[in-house]
């Protein structure tokens, strides 16, 4: 059973029988049904396979995606499912590389996002859109962007660090300058590499000294770090820029959706209300662990069939 089910309001699902009932109903009453033909679905495949993904929303932006294929009688054969949060806006325009997972026919997106300082990996939500673009030889695609979203199982609301408007602007300018230096270092600029090394050493020394007398969260405004052994999970600390609430209509559990700015990277996070410690508000900060997802926005995407209209 997927551990992030509780993030979208299914904390009470304890047995596979309950889960299979929910999945079956989601397939029957899907809000979106997306198909594509794949001639190379597996090694040695001799005929074309029709892949399918059924999305069922259980609240505003949250739901289950059920993936599989259609057999020769056009019957849906279930393969796997995952809970999702549909993100809003554009999070990054960096070039994305997509790799297939080893265990199943799902995919991960990888991009070097300068603002967070790590190679960011996310679970790809629109694998069928990616396979279409691949079949049409339209990937990598110029102009493609990524909308990031995440699910969380535990989080804490942290009070903000008091800053004046001048201090905010100064921090923004420094972040832009640092991103430019990182970009130069990636391009092989040795002077930029040395500058980054010296900056990191100075920052480490300053924080180590200040942390002896102050709480670390009064010194570090935001952070984005890999968490655990799974490559698409992160520990984050970021500013809350928007808060909205939704209810899983099936279980009546409340889900909080936070818009987070982490090192100026914007993405949405969904968390079960019972798993969030503190009262979220714009300007406060969210600290927690997340499972990162992403939706690649292709400029030439065909319209998605939305049977809820």
VMD Tcl script that draws the C-alpha trace (Angstrom):
set ca {
  {0.00 0.00 0.00}
  {1.37 3.41 -0.95}
  {2.49 5.22 2.22}
  {1.55 8.63 0.81}
  {-2.15 7.73 0.55}
  {-2.71 9.45 3.91}
  {-1.40 12.73 2.48}
  {-4.51 12.99 0.26}
  {-6.94 11.93 2.98}
  {-6.83 8.12 2.98}
  {-5.27 7.60 6.42}
  {-8.07 5.20 7.38}
  {-7.43 2.71 4.55}
  {-5.89 -0.30 6.32}
  {-6.52 -3.28 4.06}
  {-5.88 -4.16 0.44}
  {-9.58 -5.00 0.04}
  {-10.52 -1.40 0.86}
  {-7.80 -0.11 -1.45}
  {-8.88 -2.30 -4.38}
  {-12.47 -1.08 -3.94}
  {-11.29 2.55 -4.14}
  {-9.11 1.81 -7.19}
  {-11.95 -0.01 -8.97}
  {-14.36 2.85 -8.36}
  {-11.72 5.37 -9.47}
  {-11.30 3.55 -12.80}
  {-15.05 3.41 -13.35}
  {-15.62 7.09 -12.47}
  {-12.35 8.59 -13.70}
  {-12.24 12.34 -14.25}
  {-9.56 12.00 -16.94}
  {-8.71 9.08 -19.21}
  {-5.49 9.33 -21.19}
  {-4.26 6.79 -23.76}
  {-1.28 6.30 -26.03}
  {0.01 3.53 -28.24}
  {3.48 2.22 -27.39}
  {5.21 -0.12 -29.80}
  {8.21 -0.59 -27.52}
  {6.50 -1.14 -24.19}
  {8.92 -3.93 -23.36}
  {11.86 -5.80 -24.75}
  {10.84 -8.27 -27.41}
  {7.35 -6.80 -27.75}
  {5.95 -7.91 -31.11}
  {2.82 -5.78 -31.25}
  {1.62 -2.36 -30.26}
  {0.43 -1.87 -26.69}
  {-2.22 0.66 -25.68}
  {-1.18 2.30 -22.42}
  {-3.79 4.00 -20.27}
  {-3.91 6.25 -17.23}
  {-7.11 7.00 -15.32}
  {-7.12 9.96 -12.94}
  {-9.75 10.31 -10.23}
  {-9.91 13.51 -8.18}
  {-11.00 13.09 -4.55}
  {-10.69 16.79 -3.73}
  {-9.46 20.00 -5.29}
  {-6.20 18.97 -7.00}
  {-5.73 15.69 -5.09}
  {-6.49 12.20 -6.28}
  {-5.33 8.80 -7.51}
  {-3.75 7.94 -10.86}
  {-4.26 4.34 -11.98}
  {-1.91 3.15 -14.72}
  {-2.02 0.07 -16.88}
  {-2.83 -1.03 -20.42}
  {-5.73 -2.21 -22.56}
  {-5.78 -5.85 -23.65}
  {-6.92 -7.15 -27.04}
  {-10.56 -6.89 -25.89}
  {-10.10 -3.28 -24.77}
  {-10.32 -4.29 -21.12}
  {-8.18 -2.28 -18.73}
  {-5.41 -4.30 -17.04}
  {-4.28 -2.58 -13.84}
  {-0.53 -2.25 -13.30}
  {0.07 0.29 -10.49}
  {-1.33 3.43 -8.90}
  {-0.02 6.50 -7.10}
  {-1.56 9.40 -5.17}
  {-1.03 12.84 -6.69}
  {-1.32 16.56 -6.13}
  {-1.81 18.66 -9.24}
  {0.58 21.59 -8.92}
  {-0.09 25.15 -10.06}
  {2.09 27.54 -12.04}
  {5.55 26.88 -13.47}
  {8.27 25.81 -11.04}
  {11.27 25.50 -13.34}
  {12.25 25.86 -16.98}
  {15.53 23.95 -16.64}
  {16.19 21.11 -19.08}
  {14.77 17.80 -17.88}
  {16.08 14.28 -18.40}
  {13.60 11.40 -17.94}
  {14.54 7.88 -16.86}
  {12.36 4.79 -16.45}
  {12.16 3.15 -13.03}
  {13.54 -0.36 -12.86}
  {10.65 -2.02 -11.00}
  {7.69 -0.78 -13.04}
  {6.70 1.24 -16.09}
  {6.88 4.60 -14.30}
  {9.37 7.41 -14.79}
  {11.50 9.92 -12.93}
  {12.43 13.41 -14.10}
  {15.86 14.85 -13.37}
  {16.96 18.47 -13.67}
  {19.82 20.60 -12.36}
  {18.02 23.40 -10.55}
  {20.52 26.09 -9.57}
  {18.26 27.67 -6.95}
  {18.19 24.61 -4.69}
  {21.81 23.65 -5.34}
  {21.15 19.94 -5.96}
  {20.22 17.72 -8.88}
  {16.48 17.54 -8.37}
  {14.65 14.26 -9.02}
  {10.87 13.96 -9.15}
  {8.23 11.33 -9.89}
  {6.79 12.02 -13.34}
  {3.00 12.47 -13.29}
  {2.38 12.62 -17.05}
  {4.30 9.63 -18.35}
  {1.90 9.27 -21.30}
  {2.58 12.85 -22.38}
  {6.29 12.07 -22.21}
  {5.92 8.85 -24.23}
  {3.94 10.73 -26.88}
  {6.65 13.39 -27.12}
  {9.29 10.65 -27.34}
  {7.39 8.85 -30.11}
  {7.09 12.10 -32.06}
  {10.82 12.79 -31.51}
  {9.86 15.94 -29.62}
  {11.92 15.30 -26.49}
  {13.96 17.06 -25.22}
  {11.47 19.78 -26.10}
  {12.40 23.45 -26.44}
  {10.11 25.56 -24.30}
  {9.04 22.72 -21.99}
  {8.56 23.66 -18.34}
  {7.88 21.69 -15.17}
  {5.16 22.15 -12.58}
  {6.31 20.64 -9.29}
  {4.13 19.40 -6.45}
  {4.71 17.22 -3.40}
  {3.01 15.07 -0.78}
  {4.07 15.10 2.86}
  {3.47 12.74 5.78}
  {4.70 15.06 8.53}
  {5.36 18.75 8.82}
  {5.72 21.61 11.26}
  {4.85 25.26 10.91}
  {7.82 27.42 11.91}
  {7.69 31.14 12.59}
  {9.46 33.37 10.05}
  {12.74 35.24 10.47}
  {12.00 38.95 10.80}
  {13.41 40.83 7.82}
  {12.98 44.36 6.49}
  {12.17 44.97 2.83}
  {15.78 46.12 2.31}
  {17.11 42.89 3.79}
  {14.79 40.83 1.57}
  {15.98 42.69 -1.52}
  {19.61 42.23 -0.49}
  {19.09 38.48 -0.02}
  {17.40 38.27 -3.42}
  {20.33 40.02 -5.12}
  {22.81 37.72 -3.39}
  {20.83 34.65 -4.48}
  {20.81 35.84 -8.10}
  {24.56 36.47 -7.95}
  {25.23 33.05 -6.43}
  {23.15 31.34 -9.13}
  {25.21 33.12 -11.78}
  {28.43 31.92 -10.16}
  {27.07 28.34 -9.97}
  {26.14 28.50 -13.66}
  {29.66 29.68 -14.50}
  {31.18 26.89 -12.40}
  {29.05 24.31 -14.23}
  {30.45 25.70 -17.46}
  {34.02 25.02 -16.30}
  {35.01 28.46 -14.95}
  {37.78 27.66 -12.43}
  {37.59 31.10 -10.81}
  {33.89 30.56 -10.15}
  {34.61 27.12 -8.65}
  {37.16 28.62 -6.30}
  {34.78 31.42 -5.36}
  {32.05 28.91 -4.50}
  {34.43 26.84 -2.39}
  {35.54 29.88 -0.40}
  {31.94 31.05 0.04}
  {30.83 27.65 1.35}
  {33.77 27.52 3.78}
  {32.99 31.01 5.10}
  {29.29 30.17 5.44}
  {30.04 26.94 7.32}
  {32.39 28.74 9.71}
  {29.90 31.55 10.39}
  {26.97 29.19 10.98}
  {29.01 26.88 13.24}
  {29.98 29.83 15.40}
  {26.47 31.34 15.59}
  {24.74 27.98 16.15}
  {26.45 27.66 19.55}
  {24.32 30.53 20.86}
  {21.25 30.60 18.59}
  {18.65 28.18 17.25}
  {19.58 26.96 13.78}
  {16.14 27.95 12.39}
  {16.80 31.58 13.27}
  {19.91 31.42 11.07}
  {18.76 29.30 8.13}
  {15.82 30.80 6.26}
  {15.20 27.90 3.85}
  {16.76 24.58 2.90}
  {16.27 21.78 0.36}
  {18.09 18.51 1.05}
  {17.76 14.89 -0.13}
  {16.11 12.72 2.52}
  {16.47 8.99 3.14}
  {17.42 6.42 0.51}
  {14.78 7.23 -2.10}
  {16.01 9.78 -4.60}
  {12.76 11.77 -5.00}
  {12.24 12.50 -1.29}
  {13.51 15.68 0.36}
  {13.68 17.47 3.67}
  {12.66 21.08 3.14}
  {12.30 24.35 4.99}
  {10.54 27.07 3.03}
  {8.27 30.09 3.27}
  {4.50 29.62 2.96}
  {3.23 31.98 0.26}
  {-0.32 30.61 -0.01}
  {-2.62 28.30 1.95}
  {-5.72 26.53 0.73}
  {-7.78 23.68 2.14}
  {-9.70 20.85 0.57}
  {-11.63 17.82 1.76}
  {-11.40 14.25 0.49}
  {-15.07 13.77 -0.43}
  {-14.87 10.00 0.15}
  {-13.30 9.96 3.64}
  {-14.17 13.56 4.70}
  {-10.57 14.05 5.87}
  {-9.16 17.57 5.63}
  {-6.08 18.17 3.46}
  {-3.96 21.34 3.64}
  {-2.29 22.50 0.40}
  {0.62 24.90 0.94}
  {2.38 26.96 -1.72}
  {6.04 26.89 -0.70}
  {8.93 29.13 -1.73}
  {12.16 27.25 -1.04}
  {15.30 29.07 -2.21}
  {12.90 30.91 -4.60}
  {11.71 27.59 -6.07}
  {7.88 27.54 -5.97}
  {5.83 24.35 -5.59}
  {2.70 23.05 -3.84}
  {2.69 20.60 -0.92}
  {-0.33 18.58 0.24}
  {-0.46 17.25 3.79}
  {-3.19 15.66 5.88}
  {-4.39 18.17 8.48}
  {-3.76 15.66 11.28}
  {-0.09 15.36 10.20}
  {0.63 19.12 10.27}
  {1.81 20.56 13.59}
  {0.95 24.23 13.96}
  {-1.31 26.69 12.18}
  {-0.20 27.50 8.62}
  {-0.32 31.12 7.49}
  {1.22 33.20 4.73}
  {4.68 34.38 5.78}
  {5.31 31.51 8.19}
  {7.54 28.61 7.21}
  {6.94 24.91 6.58}
  {9.45 22.31 7.73}
  {8.93 18.72 6.71}
  {9.76 15.78 4.47}
  {8.18 15.50 1.03}
  {7.80 13.16 -1.93}
  {8.40 15.32 -5.01}
  {6.28 14.94 -8.13}
  {6.42 16.83 -11.41}
  {4.33 17.45 -14.51}
  {6.21 18.33 -17.72}
  {4.35 20.99 -19.71}
  {5.05 20.25 -23.38}
  {4.33 23.12 -25.80}
  {2.78 20.68 -28.30}
  {0.72 18.63 -25.83}
  {-2.60 17.41 -27.30}
  {-5.65 18.29 -25.20}
  {-6.33 15.91 -22.32}
  {-9.73 14.21 -22.38}
  {-11.65 15.48 -19.35}
  {-14.82 13.43 -19.02}
  {-15.97 15.43 -16.00}
  {-17.02 18.33 -18.30}
}
mol new
graphics top color blue
foreach p $ca { graphics top sphere $p radius 0.5 }
foreach p [lrange $ca 0 end-1] q [lrange $ca 1 end] { graphics top cylinder $p $q radius 0.2 }
display resetview
